[in-house]
Amino acid sequence: MKVCALCGKEVAVDKYFTRKSVCPKCGGDLHICLNCRFYSETAHNKCTEPKAEFQRNRDKANFCDYFSFGEGGSPSSDNATEDALQKLKDLFKK
């Protein structure tokens, strides 16, 4: 499932996906760091792809050749946070 990192709504990504593609729900750019599978808040330059160039604006369309649409949505979403907390609670219940 592909999810727009800006609005959290599911989007369909087809073979015509380009740097200029926008979310049909919010109109935000889709070819952005926040939607990429390599994006990580904790990584150097917030990207786990070592060859990728630094991107100053992570919420605007860019020309990164390593972009690959991530699955599931933004790691900072409420559901992901709740799921992670529940897993930690379950881990330490024993």
Contact map, one row per residue, 1 for C-alpha under 8 A:
1110000001100000000000000000000000000000000000000000000000000000000000111000000000000000000000
1111000001111000000000000000000000000000000000000000000000000000000011111000000000000000000000
1111100111100000000000000000000000100000000000000000000000000000000000111100000000000000000000
0111111111100000000000100000010000100000000000000000000000000000000000001100000000000000000000
0011111100000000000000000000000001100000000000000000000000000000000000001100000000000000000000
0001111100000000000000000101000000000000000000000000000000100000000000000000000000000000000000
0001111110000000000000001100000000000000000000000000000000000000000000000000000000000000000000
0011111111000000000000000000000000000000000000000000000000000000000000001100100000000000000000
0011001111100000000000001000000000000000000000000000000000000000000000000000000000000000000000
1111000111110000000000000000000000000000000000000000000000000000000000000000000000000000000000
1111000011111000000000110000000000000000000000000000000000000000000000000000000000000000000000
0100000001111100000000000000000000000000000000000000000000000000000000000000000000000000000000
0100000000111111100000000000000000000000000000000000000000000000000000000000000000000000000000
0000000000011111100000000000000000000000000000000000000000000000000000000000000000000000000000
0000000000001111100000000000000000000000000000000000000000000000000000000000000000000000000000
0000000000001111110000000000000000000000000000000000000000000000000000000000000000000000000000
0000000000001111111110000000000000000000000000000000000000000000000000000000000000000000000000
0000000000000001111110000000001000000000000000000000000000000000000000000000000000000000000000
0000000000000000111110000000111000000000000000000000000000001110000000000000000000000000000000
0000000000000000111111000000111000000000000000000000000000001000000000000000000000000000000000
0000000000000000111111100000111000000000000000000000000000000000000000000000000000000000000000
0000000000000000000111110011110000000000000000000000000000000000000000000000000000000000000000
0001000000100000000011111111110000000000000000000000000000000000000000000000000000000000000000
0000000000100000000001111110000000000000000000000000000000000000000000000000000000000000000000
0000001010000000000000111110000000000000000000000000000000000000000000000000000000000000000000
0000011000000000000000111111000000000000000000000000000000000000000000000000000000000000000000
0000000000000000000001111111100000000000000000000000000000000000000000000000000000000000000000
0000010000000000000001100111110000000000000000000000000000000000000000000000000000000000000000
0000000000000000001111100011111100000000000000000000000000111000000000000000000000000000000000
0001000000000000001111100001111100100000000000000000000000001000000000000000000000000000000000
0000000000000000011110000000111110110000000000000000000000011100001010000000000000000000000000
0000000000000000000000000000111111110000000000000000000001111100001000000000000000000000000000
0000000000000000000000000000001111110110000000000000001001110000001000000000000000000000000000
0000100000000000000000000000000111110010000000000000000001100000000000000100000000000000000000
0011100000000000000000000000011111111010000000000000000000000000000011001100000000000000000000
0000000000000000000000000000001111111110000000000000000000000000001111000000000000000000000000
0000000000000000000000000000000000111110000000000000000000000000001111100000000000000000000000
0000000000000000000000000000000010011111000000111000000000000000001101000000000000000000000000
0000000000000000000000000000000011111111101001110000000000000000000000000000000000000000000000
0000000000000000000000000000000000000111111001110000000000000000000000000000000000000000000000
0000000000000000000000000000000000000011111001100000000000000000000000000000000000000000000000
0000000000000000000000000000000000000001111101000000000000000000000000000000000000000000000000
0000000000000000000000000000000000000011111111110000000000000000000000000000000000000000000000
0000000000000000000000000000000000000000011111110000000000000000000000000000000000000000000000
0000000000000000000000000000000000000000001111100000011000000000000000000000000000000000000000
0000000000000000000000000000000000000011111111110000000000000000000000000000000000000000000000
0000000000000000000000000000000000000111101111111101000000000000000000000000000000000000000000
0000000000000000000000000000000000000111001101111100000000000000000000000000000000000000000000
0000000000000000000000000000000000000100000000111111000000000000010000000000000000000000000000
0000000000000000000000000000000000000000000000111111000000000000000000000000000000000000000000
0000000000000000000000000000000000000000000000001111100000000000000000000000000000000000000000
0000000000000000000000000000000000000000000000101111110000000001110000000000000000000000000000
0000000000000000000000000000000000000000000000000011111000000001000000000000000000000000000000
0000000000000000000000000000000000000000000010000001111100000000000000000000000000000000000000
0000000000000000000000000000000010000000000010000000111111000100000000000000000000000000000000
0000000000000000000000000000000000000000000000000000011111000000000000000000000000000000000000
0000000000000000000000000000000000000000000000000000001111110000000000000000000000000000000000
0000000000000000000000000000000111000000000000000000001111111000000000000000000000000000000000
0000010000000000000000000000100111000000000000000000000011111000000000000000000000000000000000
0000000000000000000000000000101110000000000000000000000011111100000000000000000000000000000000
0000000000000000001100000000111100000000000000000000000001111110000000000000000000000000000000
0000000000000000001000000000001100000000000000000000001000011111000000000000000000000000000000
0000000000000000001000000000000000000000000000000000000000001111100000000000000000000000000000
0000000000000000000000000000000000000000000000000001100000000111111000000000000000000000000000
0000000000000000000000000000000000000000000000000001000000000011111000000000000000000000000000
0000000000000000000000000000000000000000000000001001000000000001111100000000000000000000000000
0000000000000000000000000000001110011100000000000000000000000001111110000000000000000000000000
0000000000000000000000000000000000011100000000000000000000000000011111000000000000000000000000
0100000000000000000000000000001000111000000000000000000000000000001111100000000000000000000000
0100000000000000000000000000000000111100000000000000000000000000000111111000000000000000000000
1110000000000000000000000000000000001000000000000000000000000000000011111000000000000000000000
1110000000000000000000000000000000000000000000000000000000000000000001111100000000000000000000
1111100100000000000000000000000000100000000000000000000000000000000001111110100000000000000000
0011100100000000000000000000000001100000000000000000000000000000000000011111100000000000000000
0000000000000000000000000000000000000000000000000000000000000000000000001111100110000000000000
0000000000000000000000000000000000000000000000000000000000000000000000000111110110000000000000
0000000100000000000000000000000000000000000000000000000000000000000000001111111110000000000000
0000000000000000000000000000000000000000000000000000000000000000000000000001111111000000000000
0000000000000000000000000000000000000000000000000000000000000000000000000000111111100000000000
0000000000000000000000000000000000000000000000000000000000000000000000000011111111110000000000
0000000000000000000000000000000000000000000000000000000000000000000000000011111111111000000000
0000000000000000000000000000000000000000000000000000000000000000000000000000011111111100000000
0000000000000000000000000000000000000000000000000000000000000000000000000000001111111110000000
0000000000000000000000000000000000000000000000000000000000000000000000000000000111111111000000
0000000000000000000000000000000000000000000000000000000000000000000000000000000011111111100000
0000000000000000000000000000000000000000000000000000000000000000000000000000000001111111110000
0000000000000000000000000000000000000000000000000000000000000000000000000000000000111111111000
0000000000000000000000000000000000000000000000000000000000000000000000000000000000011111111100
0000000000000000000000000000000000000000000000000000000000000000000000000000000000001111111110
0000000000000000000000000000000000000000000000000000000000000000000000000000000000000111111111
0000000000000000000000000000000000000000000000000000000000000000000000000000000000000011111111
0000000000000000000000000000000000000000000000000000000000000000000000000000000000000001111111
0000000000000000000000000000000000000000000000000000000000000000000000000000000000000000111111
0000000000000000000000000000000000000000000000000000000000000000000000000000000000000000011111
